[in-house]
Amino acid sequence: MAFDDKVDNKAEEYGGKAKEQVGKATDDEQLEAEGRADQTSSKLKQAGEKIKDAFKH
């Protein structure tokens, strides 16, 4: 996994966590759902990159 991909994926994950928390705090269900979706997307990308790395070695 390229370092910049790791950084981008982690940034997306943390951004999703922030969105989810803001959504909870403001009672905005749509924002909360977007935050959870961002986190899920980021985790799937990270898993895919780990699989690619495993096959490289």
mmCIF file as Biopython writes it, N, C-alpha, C and O atoms, coordinates in Angstrom:
data_model
#
loop_
_atom_site.group_PDB
_atom_site.id
_atom_site.type_symbol
_atom_site.label_atom_id
_atom_site.label_alt_id
_atom_site.label_comp_id
_atom_site.label_asym_id
_atom_site.label_entity_id
_atom_site.label_seq_id
_atom_site.pdbx_PDB_ins_code
_atom_site.Cartn_x
_atom_site.Cartn_y
_atom_site.Cartn_z
_atom_site.occupancy
_atom_site.B_iso_or_equiv
_atom_site.auth_seq_id
_atom_site.auth_asym_id
_atom_site.pdbx_PDB_model_num
ATOM 1   N N  . MET A ? 1  ? 0.848   -1.166  0.000  1.0 0.0 1  A 1 
ATOM 2   C CA . MET A ? 1  ? 0.000   0.000   0.000  1.0 0.0 1  A 1 
ATOM 3   C C  . MET A ? 1  ? 0.892   1.226   0.000  1.0 0.0 1  A 1 
ATOM 4   O O  . MET A ? 1  ? 1.797   1.352   0.825  1.0 0.0 1  A 1 
ATOM 5   N N  . ALA A ? 2  ? 0.634   2.106   -0.912 1.0 0.0 2  A 1 
ATOM 6   C CA . ALA A ? 2  ? 1.410   3.332   -0.984 1.0 0.0 2  A 1 
ATOM 7   C C  . ALA A ? 2  ? 1.089   4.197   0.231  1.0 0.0 2  A 1 
ATOM 8   O O  . ALA A ? 2  ? -0.035  4.207   0.734  1.0 0.0 2  A 1 
ATOM 9   N N  . PHE A ? 3  ? 2.092   4.907   0.678  1.0 0.0 3  A 1 
ATOM 10  C CA . PHE A ? 3  ? 1.922   5.732   1.873  1.0 0.0 3  A 1 
ATOM 11  C C  . PHE A ? 3  ? 0.815   6.766   1.694  1.0 0.0 3  A 1 
ATOM 12  O O  . PHE A ? 3  ? 0.015   6.991   2.602  1.0 0.0 3  A 1 
ATOM 13  N N  . ASP A ? 4  ? 0.772   7.395   0.515  1.0 0.0 4  A 1 
ATOM 14  C CA . ASP A ? 4  ? -0.257  8.416   0.298  1.0 0.0 4  A 1 
ATOM 15  C C  . ASP A ? 4  ? -1.658  7.818   0.296  1.0 0.0 4  A 1 
ATOM 16  O O  . ASP A ? 4  ? -2.606  8.486   0.709  1.0 0.0 4  A 1 
ATOM 17  N N  . ASP A ? 5  ? -1.816  6.568   -0.160 1.0 0.0 5  A 1 
ATOM 18  C CA . ASP A ? 5  ? -3.110  5.891   -0.099 1.0 0.0 5  A 1 
ATOM 19  C C  . ASP A ? 5  ? -3.511  5.642   1.355  1.0 0.0 5  A 1 
ATOM 20  O O  . ASP A ? 5  ? -4.673  5.806   1.724  1.0 0.0 5  A 1 
ATOM 21  N N  . LYS A ? 6  ? -2.533  5.243   2.176  1.0 0.0 6  A 1 
ATOM 22  C CA . LYS A ? 6  ? -2.818  5.016   3.590  1.0 0.0 6  A 1 
ATOM 23  C C  . LYS A ? 6  ? -3.304  6.304   4.251  1.0 0.0 6  A 1 
ATOM 24  O O  . LYS A ? 6  ? -4.272  6.301   5.012  1.0 0.0 6  A 1 
ATOM 25  N N  . VAL A ? 7  ? -2.623  7.388   3.949  1.0 0.0 7  A 1 
ATOM 26  C CA . VAL A ? 7  ? -2.988  8.675   4.543  1.0 0.0 7  A 1 
ATOM 27  C C  . VAL A ? 7  ? -4.387  9.085   4.086  1.0 0.0 7  A 1 
ATOM 28  O O  . VAL A ? 7  ? -5.210  9.510   4.897  1.0 0.0 7  A 1 
ATOM 29  N N  . ASP A ? 8  ? -4.652  8.958   2.790  1.0 0.0 8  A 1 
ATOM 30  C CA . ASP A ? 8  ? -5.976  9.320   2.261  1.0 0.0 8  A 1 
ATOM 31  C C  . ASP A ? 8  ? -7.077  8.483   2.888  1.0 0.0 8  A 1 
ATOM 32  O O  . ASP A ? 8  ? -8.130  9.010   3.248  1.0 0.0 8  A 1 
ATOM 33  N N  . ASN A ? 9  ? -6.842  7.186   3.023  1.0 0.0 9  A 1 
ATOM 34  C CA . ASN A ? 9  ? -7.857  6.305   3.593  1.0 0.0 9  A 1 
ATOM 35  C C  . ASN A ? 9  ? -8.100  6.609   5.071  1.0 0.0 9  A 1 
ATOM 36  O O  . ASN A ? 9  ? -9.243  6.598   5.526  1.0 0.0 9  A 1 
ATOM 37  N N  . LYS A ? 10 ? -7.042  6.876   5.810  1.0 0.0 10 A 1 
ATOM 38  C CA . LYS A ? 10 ? -7.205  7.210   7.229  1.0 0.0 10 A 1 
ATOM 39  C C  . LYS A ? 10 ? -7.905  8.554   7.376  1.0 0.0 10 A 1 
ATOM 40  O O  . LYS A ? 10 ? -8.746  8.726   8.259  1.0 0.0 10 A 1 
ATOM 41  N N  . ALA A ? 11 ? -7.561  9.508   6.513  1.0 0.0 11 A 1 
ATOM 42  C CA . ALA A ? 11 ? -8.217  10.813  6.567  1.0 0.0 11 A 1 
ATOM 43  C C  . ALA A ? 11 ? -9.716  10.659  6.306  1.0 0.0 11 A 1 
ATOM 44  O O  . ALA A ? 11 ? -10.538 11.289  6.971  1.0 0.0 11 A 1 
ATOM 45  N N  . GLU A ? 12 ? -10.062 9.816   5.332  1.0 0.0 12 A 1 
ATOM 46  C CA . GLU A ? 12 ? -11.473 9.570   5.037  1.0 0.0 12 A 1 
ATOM 47  C C  . GLU A ? 12 ? -12.164 8.906   6.236  1.0 0.0 12 A 1 
ATOM 48  O O  . GLU A ? 12 ? -13.301 9.239   6.568  1.0 0.0 12 A 1 
ATOM 49  N N  . GLU A ? 13 ? -11.475 7.978   6.870  1.0 0.0 13 A 1 
ATOM 50  C CA . GLU A ? 13 ? -12.048 7.292   8.034  1.0 0.0 13 A 1 
ATOM 51  C C  . GLU A ? 13 ? -12.300 8.282   9.174  1.0 0.0 13 A 1 
ATOM 52  O O  . GLU A ? 13 ? -13.382 8.298   9.760  1.0 0.0 13 A 1 
ATOM 53  N N  . TYR A ? 14 ? -11.303 9.099   9.481  1.0 0.0 14 A 1 
ATOM 54  C CA . TYR A ? 14 ? -11.457 10.060  10.574 1.0 0.0 14 A 1 
ATOM 55  C C  . TYR A ? 14 ? -12.469 11.146  10.228 1.0 0.0 14 A 1 
ATOM 56  O O  . TYR A ? 14 ? -13.205 11.617  11.095 1.0 0.0 14 A 1 
ATOM 57  N N  . GLY A ? 15 ? -12.504 11.539  8.960  1.0 0.0 15 A 1 
ATOM 58  C CA . GLY A ? 15 ? -13.514 12.496  8.524  1.0 0.0 15 A 1 
ATOM 59  C C  . GLY A ? 15 ? -14.910 11.924  8.693  1.0 0.0 15 A 1 
ATOM 60  O O  . GLY A ? 15 ? -15.837 12.630  9.091  1.0 0.0 15 A 1 
ATOM 61  N N  . GLY A ? 16 ? -15.053 10.651  8.390  1.0 0.0 16 A 1 
ATOM 62  C CA . GLY A ? 16 ? -16.334 9.976   8.577  1.0 0.0 16 A 1 
ATOM 63  C C  . GLY A ? 16 ? -16.738 9.919   10.035 1.0 0.0 16 A 1 
ATOM 64  O O  . GLY A ? 16 ? -17.908 10.099  10.373 1.0 0.0 16 A 1 
ATOM 65  N N  . LYS A ? 17 ? -15.759 9.666   10.904 1.0 0.0 17 A 1 
ATOM 66  C CA . LYS A ? 17 ? -16.056 9.641   12.340 1.0 0.0 17 A 1 
ATOM 67  C C  . LYS A ? 17 ? -16.514 11.017  12.811 1.0 0.0 17 A 1 
ATOM 68  O O  . LYS A ? 17 ? -17.443 11.135  13.610 1.0 0.0 17 A 1 
ATOM 69  N N  . ALA A ? 18 ? -15.851 12.052  12.306 1.0 0.0 18 A 1 
ATOM 70  C CA . ALA A ? 18 ? -16.221 13.413  12.683 1.0 0.0 18 A 1 
ATOM 71  C C  . ALA A ? 18 ? -17.633 13.735  12.191 1.0 0.0 18 A 1 
ATOM 72  O O  . ALA A ? 18 ? -18.437 14.299  12.932 1.0 0.0 18 A 1 
ATOM 73  N N  . LYS A ? 19 ? -17.930 13.375  10.945 1.0 0.0 19 A 1 
ATOM 74  C CA . LYS A ? 19 ? -19.267 13.616  10.400 1.0 0.0 19 A 1 
ATOM 75  C C  . LYS A ? 19 ? -20.331 12.907  11.234 1.0 0.0 19 A 1 
ATOM 76  O O  . LYS A ? 19 ? -21.381 13.471  11.541 1.0 0.0 19 A 1 
ATOM 77  N N  . GLU A ? 20 ? -20.035 11.659  11.592 1.0 0.0 20 A 1 
ATOM 78  C CA . GLU A ? 20 ? -20.988 10.887  12.381 1.0 0.0 20 A 1 
ATOM 79  C C  . GLU A ? 20 ? -21.247 11.562  13.723 1.0 0.0 20 A 1 
ATOM 80  O O  . GLU A ? 20 ? -22.394 11.662  14.158 1.0 0.0 20 A 1 
ATOM 81  N N  . GLN A ? 21 ? -20.189 12.025  14.379 1.0 0.0 21 A 1 
ATOM 82  C CA . GLN A ? 21 ? -20.346 12.663  15.693 1.0 0.0 21 A 1 
ATOM 83  C C  . GLN A ? 21 ? -21.104 13.986  15.587 1.0 0.0 21 A 1 
ATOM 84  O O  . GLN A ? 21 ? -21.948 14.289  16.430 1.0 0.0 21 A 1 
ATOM 85  N N  . VAL A ? 22 ? -20.804 14.776  14.549 1.0 0.0 22 A 1 
ATOM 86  C CA . VAL A ? 22 ? -21.526 16.032  14.349 1.0 0.0 22 A 1 
ATOM 87  C C  . VAL A ? 22 ? -22.997 15.736  14.067 1.0 0.0 22 A 1 
ATOM 88  O O  . VAL A ? 22 ? -23.881 16.434  14.563 1.0 0.0 22 A 1 
ATOM 89  N N  . GLY A ? 23 ? -23.254 14.707  13.277 1.0 0.0 23 A 1 
ATOM 90  C CA . GLY A ? 23 ? -24.628 14.314  12.999 1.0 0.0 23 A 1 
ATOM 91  C C  . GLY A ? 23 ? -25.381 13.915  14.254 1.0 0.0 23 A 1 
ATOM 92  O O  . GLY A ? 23 ? -26.549 14.262  14.431 1.0 0.0 23 A 1 
ATOM 93  N N  . LYS A ? 24 ? -24.702 13.185  15.119 1.0 0.0 24 A 1 
ATOM 94  C CA . LYS A ? 24 ? -25.330 12.788  16.388 1.0 0.0 24 A 1 
ATOM 95  C C  . LYS A ? 24 ? -25.602 14.014  17.259 1.0 0.0 24 A 1 
ATOM 96  O O  . LYS A ? 24 ? -26.674 14.144  17.849 1.0 0.0 24 A 1 
ATOM 97  N N  . ALA A ? 25 ? -24.619 14.906  17.331 1.0 0.0 25 A 1 
ATOM 98  C CA . ALA A ? 25 ? -24.740 16.087  18.187 1.0 0.0 25 A 1 
ATOM 99  C C  . ALA A ? 25 ? -25.835 17.036  17.709 1.0 0.0 25 A 1 
ATOM 100 O O  . ALA A ? 25 ? -26.501 17.682  18.519 1.0 0.0 25 A 1 
ATOM 101 N N  . THR A ? 26 ? -26.017 17.116  16.404 1.0 0.0 26 A 1 
ATOM 102 C CA . THR A ? 26 ? -27.014 18.038  15.846 1.0 0.0 26 A 1 
ATOM 103 C C  . THR A ? 26 ? -28.316 17.336  15.488 1.0 0.0 26 A 1 
ATOM 104 O O  . THR A ? 26 ? -29.230 17.959  14.947 1.0 0.0 26 A 1 
ATOM 105 N N  . ASP A ? 27 ? -28.405 16.069  15.779 1.0 0.0 27 A 1 
ATOM 106 C CA . ASP A ? 27 ? -29.590 15.261  15.474 1.0 0.0 27 A 1 
ATOM 107 C C  . ASP A ? 27 ? -29.888 15.259  13.971 1.0 0.0 27 A 1 
ATOM 108 O O  . ASP A ? 27 ? -31.042 15.308  13.546 1.0 0.0 27 A 1 
ATOM 109 N N  . ASP A ? 28 ? -28.811 15.202  13.185 1.0 0.0 28 A 1 
ATOM 110 C CA . ASP A ? 28 ? -28.924 15.170  11.719 1.0 0.0 28 A 1 
ATOM 111 C C  . ASP A ? 28 ? -28.634 13.736  11.273 1.0 0.0 28 A 1 
ATOM 112 O O  . ASP A ? 28 ? -27.478 13.339  11.130 1.0 0.0 28 A 1 
ATOM 113 N N  . GLU A ? 29 ? -29.693 12.976  11.059 1.0 0.0 29 A 1 
ATOM 114 C CA . GLU A ? 29 ? -29.544 11.561  10.721 1.0 0.0 29 A 1 
ATOM 115 C C  . GLU A ? 29 ? -28.835 11.349  9.394  1.0 0.0 29 A 1 
ATOM 116 O O  . GLU A ? 29 ? -28.089 10.382  9.236  1.0 0.0 29 A 1 
ATOM 117 N N  . GLN A ? 30 ? -29.058 12.244  8.437  1.0 0.0 30 A 1 
ATOM 118 C CA . GLN A ? 30 ? -28.416 12.103  7.131  1.0 0.0 30 A 1 
ATOM 119 C C  . GLN A ? 30 ? -26.897 12.272  7.253  1.0 0.0 30 A 1 
ATOM 120 O O  . GLN A ? 30 ? -26.137 11.496  6.674  1.0 0.0 30 A 1 
ATOM 121 N N  . LEU A ? 31 ? -26.464 13.268  7.992  1.0 0.0 31 A 1 
ATOM 122 C CA . LEU A ? 31 ? -25.027 13.499  8.177  1.0 0.0 31 A 1 
ATOM 123 C C  . LEU A ? 31 ? -24.396 12.332  8.931  1.0 0.0 31 A 1 
ATOM 124 O O  . LEU A ? 31 ? -23.285 11.905  8.616  1.0 0.0 31 A 1 
ATOM 125 N N  . GLU A ? 32 ? -25.101 11.830  9.912  1.0 0.0 32 A 1 
ATOM 126 C CA . GLU A ? 32 ? -24.619 10.679  10.684 1.0 0.0 32 A 1 
ATOM 127 C C  . GLU A ? 32 ? -24.448 9.467   9.764  1.0 0.0 32 A 1 
ATOM 128 O O  . GLU A ? 32 ? -23.447 8.756   9.853  1.0 0.0 32 A 1 
ATOM 129 N N  . ALA A ? 33 ? -25.412 9.234   8.891  1.0 0.0 33 A 1 
ATOM 130 C CA . ALA A ? 33 ? -25.344 8.112   7.954  1.0 0.0 33 A 1 
ATOM 131 C C  . ALA A ? 33 ? -24.202 8.295   6.958  1.0 0.0 33 A 1 
ATOM 132 O O  . ALA A ? 33 ? -23.510 7.334   6.619  1.0 0.0 33 A 1 
ATOM 133 N N  . GLU A ? 34 ? -24.004 9.532   6.487  1.0 0.0 34 A 1 
ATOM 134 C CA . GLU A ? 34 ? -22.889 9.805   5.577  1.0 0.0 34 A 1 
ATOM 135 C C  . GLU A ? 34 ? -21.556 9.500   6.257  1.0 0.0 34 A 1 
ATOM 136 O O  . GLU A ? 34 ? -20.644 8.954   5.636  1.0 0.0 34 A 1 
ATOM 137 N N  . GLY A ? 35 ? -21.455 9.852   7.516  1.0 0.0 35 A 1 
ATOM 138 C CA . GLY A ? 35 ? -20.233 9.582   8.268  1.0 0.0 35 A 1 
ATOM 139 C C  . GLY A ? 35 ? -19.954 8.094   8.378  1.0 0.0 35 A 1 
ATOM 140 O O  . GLY A ? 35 ? -18.819 7.651   8.200  1.0 0.0 35 A 1 
ATOM 141 N N  . ARG A ? 36 ? -20.987 7.330   8.670  1.0 0.0 36 A 1 
ATOM 142 C CA . ARG A ? 36 ? -20.815 5.872   8.749  1.0 0.0 36 A 1 
ATOM 143 C C  . ARG A ? 36 ? -20.444 5.294   7.386  1.0 0.0 36 A 1 
ATOM 144 O O  . ARG A ? 36 ? -19.622 4.382   7.298  1.0 0.0 36 A 1 
ATOM 145 N N  . ALA A ? 37 ? -21.048 5.824   6.326  1.0 0.0 37 A 1 
ATOM 146 C CA . ALA A ? 37 ? -20.736 5.342   4.971  1.0 0.0 37 A 1 
ATOM 147 C C  . ALA A ? 37 ? -19.285 5.662   4.610  1.0 0.0 37 A 1 
ATOM 148 O O  . ALA A ? 37 ? -18.599 4.834   4.009  1.0 0.0 37 A 1 
ATOM 149 N N  . ASP A ? 38 ? -18.818 6.848   4.970  1.0 0.0 38 A 1 
ATOM 150 C CA . ASP A ? 38 ? -17.421 7.222   4.703  1.0 0.0 38 A 1 
ATOM 151 C C  . ASP A ? 38 ? -16.464 6.275   5.426  1.0 0.0 38 A 1 
ATOM 152 O O  . ASP A ? 38 ? -15.453 5.853   4.866  1.0 0.0 38 A 1 
ATOM 153 N N  . GLN A ? 39 ? -16.789 5.951   6.656  1.0 0.0 39 A 1 
ATOM 154 C CA . GLN A ? 39 ? -15.935 5.044   7.427  1.0 0.0 39 A 1 
ATOM 155 C C  . GLN A ? 39 ? -15.897 3.661   6.799  1.0 0.0 39 A 1 
ATOM 156 O O  . GLN A ? 39 ? -14.833 3.053   6.682  1.0 0.0 39 A 1 
ATOM 157 N N  . THR A ? 40 ? -17.056 3.168   6.396  1.0 0.0 40 A 1 
ATOM 158 C CA . THR A ? 40 ? -17.135 1.848   5.782  1.0 0.0 40 A 1 
ATOM 159 C C  . THR A ? 40 ? -16.341 1.816   4.484  1.0 0.0 40 A 1 
ATOM 160 O O  . THR A ? 40 ? -15.591 0.873   4.232  1.0 0.0 40 A 1 
ATOM 161 N N  . SER A ? 41 ? -16.506 2.837   3.671  1.0 0.0 41 A 1 
ATOM 162 C CA . SER A ? 41 ? -15.785 2.927   2.405  1.0 0.0 41 A 1 
ATOM 163 C C  . SER A ? 41 ? -14.270 2.918   2.641  1.0 0.0 41 A 1 
ATOM 164 O O  . SER A ? 41 ? -13.526 2.216   1.956  1.0 0.0 41 A 1 
ATOM 165 N N  . SER A ? 42 ? -13.839 3.695   3.606  1.0 0.0 42 A 1 
ATOM 166 C CA . SER A ? 42 ? -12.420 3.772   3.919  1.0 0.0 42 A 1 
ATOM 167 C C  . SER A ? 42 ? -11.876 2.421   4.387  1.0 0.0 42 A 1 
ATOM 168 O O  . SER A ? 42 ? -10.790 2.009   3.979  1.0 0.0 42 A 1 
ATOM 169 N N  . LYS A ? 43 ? -12.624 1.747   5.231  1.0 0.0 43 A 1 
ATOM 170 C CA . LYS A ? 43 ? -12.170 0.454   5.745  1.0 0.0 43 A 1 
ATOM 171 C C  . LYS A ? 43 ? -12.097 -0.594  4.637  1.0 0.0 43 A 1 
ATOM 172 O O  . LYS A ? 43 ? -11.199 -1.436  4.633  1.0 0.0 43 A 1 
ATOM 173 N N  . LEU A ? 44 ? -13.041 -0.541  3.699  1.0 0.0 44 A 1 
ATOM 174 C CA . LEU A ? 44 ? -12.996 -1.469  2.568  1.0 0.0 44 A 1 
ATOM 175 C C  . LEU A ? 44 ? -11.781 -1.195  1.685  1.0 0.0 44 A 1 
ATOM 176 O O  . LEU A ? 44 ? -11.132 -2.126  1.209  1.0 0.0 44 A 1 
ATOM 177 N N  . LYS A ? 45 ? -11.479 0.070   1.471  1.0 0.0 45 A 1 
ATOM 178 C CA . LYS A ? 45 ? -10.306 0.429   0.668  1.0 0.0 45 A 1 
ATOM 179 C C  . LYS A ? 45 ? -9.029  -0.056  1.360  1.0 0.0 45 A 1 
ATOM 180 O O  . LYS A ? 45 ? -8.124  -0.585  0.714  1.0 0.0 45 A 1 
ATOM 181 N N  . GLN A ? 46 ? -8.969  0.131   2.680  1.0 0.0 46 A 1 
ATOM 182 C CA . GLN A ? 46 ? -7.795  -0.310  3.428  1.0 0.0 46 A 1 
ATOM 183 C C  . GLN A ? 46 ? -7.638  -1.823  3.340  1.0 0.0 46 A 1 
ATOM 184 O O  . GLN A ? 46 ? -6.522  -2.320  3.188  1.0 0.0 46 A 1 
ATOM 185 N N  . ALA A ? 47 ? -8.732  -2.551  3.434  1.0 0.0 47 A 1 
ATOM 186 C CA . ALA A ? 47 ? -8.678  -4.011  3.342  1.0 0.0 47 A 1 
ATOM 187 C C  . ALA A ? 47 ? -8.205  -4.434  1.952  1.0 0.0 47 A 1 
ATOM 188 O O  . ALA A ? 47 ? -7.395  -5.353  1.825  1.0 0.0 47 A 1 
ATOM 189 N N  . GLY A ? 48 ? -8.703  -3.772  0.917  1.0 0.0 48 A 1 
ATOM 190 C CA . GLY A ? 48 ? -8.286  -4.076  -0.446 1.0 0.0 48 A 1 
ATOM 191 C C  . GLY A ? 48 ? -6.800  -3.827  -0.648 1.0 0.0 48 A 1 
ATOM 192 O O  . GLY A ? 48 ? -6.119  -4.618  -1.301 1.0 0.0 48 A 1 
ATOM 193 N N  . GLU A ? 49 ? -6.301  -2.747  -0.098 1.0 0.0 49 A 1 
ATOM 194 C CA . GLU A ? 49 ? -4.882  -2.439  -0.211 1.0 0.0 49 A 1 
ATOM 195 C C  . GLU A ? 49 ? -4.035  -3.470  0.532  1.0 0.0 49 A 1 
ATOM 196 O O  . GLU A ? 49 ? -2.961  -3.845  0.060  1.0 0.0 49 A 1 
ATOM 197 N N  . LYS A ? 50 ? -4.505  -3.925  1.675  1.0 0.0 50 A 1 
ATOM 198 C CA . LYS A ? 50 ? -3.773  -4.948  2.433  1.0 0.0 50 A 1 
ATOM 199 C C  . LYS A ? 50 ? -3.709  -6.257  1.657  1.0 0.0 50 A 1 
ATOM 200 O O  . LYS A ? 50 ? -2.691  -6.947  1.677  1.0 0.0 50 A 1 
ATOM 201 N N  . ILE A ? 51 ? -4.793  -6.594  0.977  1.0 0.0 51 A 1 
ATOM 202 C CA . ILE A ? 51 ? -4.807  -7.816  0.164  1.0 0.0 51 A 1 
ATOM 203 C C  . ILE A ? 51 ? -3.818  -7.684  -0.982 1.0 0.0 51 A 1 
ATOM 204 O O  . ILE A ? 51 ? -3.079  -8.624  -1.276 1.0 0.0 51 A 1 
ATOM 205 N N  . LYS A ? 52 ? -3.798  -6.525  -1.633 1.0 0.0 52 A 1 
ATOM 206 C CA . LYS A ? 52 ? -2.837  -6.310  -2.724 1.0 0.0 52 A 1 
ATOM 207 C C  . LYS A ? 52 ? -1.414  -6.417  -2.209 1.0 0.0 52 A 1 
ATOM 208 O O  . LYS A ? 52 ? -0.557  -7.008  -2.866 1.0 0.0 52 A 1 
ATOM 209 N N  . ASP A ? 53 ? -1.157  -5.849  -1.037 1.0 0.0 53 A 1 
ATOM 210 C CA . ASP A ? 53 ? 0.186   -5.921  -0.449 1.0 0.0 53 A 1 
ATOM 211 C C  . ASP A ? 53 ? 0.585   -7.364  -0.152 1.0 0.0 53 A 1 
ATOM 212 O O  . ASP A ? 53 ? 1.737   -7.750  -0.348 1.0 0.0 53 A 1 
ATOM 213 N N  . ALA A ? 54 ? -0.374  -8.155  0.322  1.0 0.0 54 A 1 
ATOM 214 C CA . ALA A ? 54 ? -0.082  -9.555  0.653  1.0 0.0 54 A 1 
ATOM 215 C C  . ALA A ? 54 ? 0.333   -10.333 -0.584 1.0 0.0 54 A 1 
ATOM 216 O O  . ALA A ? 54 ? 1.211   -11.192 -0.504 1.0 0.0 54 A 1 
ATOM 217 N N  . PHE A ? 55 ? -0.283  -10.050 -1.727 1.0 0.0 55 A 1 
ATOM 218 C CA . PHE A ? 55 ? 0.056   -10.747 -2.956 1.0 0.0 55 A 1 
ATOM 219 C C  . PHE A ? 55 ? 1.359   -10.257 -3.569 1.0 0.0 55 A 1 
ATOM 220 O O  . PHE A ? 55 ? 1.968   -10.971 -4.366 1.0 0.0 55 A 1 
ATOM 221 N N  . LYS A ? 56 ? 1.794   -9.065  -3.218 1.0 0.0 56 A 1 
ATOM 222 C CA . LYS A ? 56 ? 3.060   -8.543  -3.731 1.0 0.0 56 A 1 
ATOM 223 C C  . LYS A ? 56 ? 4.241   -9.260  -3.085 1.0 0.0 56 A 1 
ATOM 224 O O  . LYS A ? 56 ? 5.307   -9.387  -3.688 1.0 0.0 56 A 1 
ATOM 225 N N  . HIS A ? 57 ? 4.045   -9.725  -1.861 1.0 0.0 57 A 1 
ATOM 226 C CA . HIS A ? 57 ? 5.165   -10.335 -1.127 1.0 0.0 57 A 1 
ATOM 227 C C  . HIS A ? 57 ? 5.145   -11.787 -1.297 1.0 0.0 57 A 1 
ATOM 228 O O  . HIS A ? 57 ? 6.005   -12.484 -0.757 1.0 0.0 57 A 1 
#
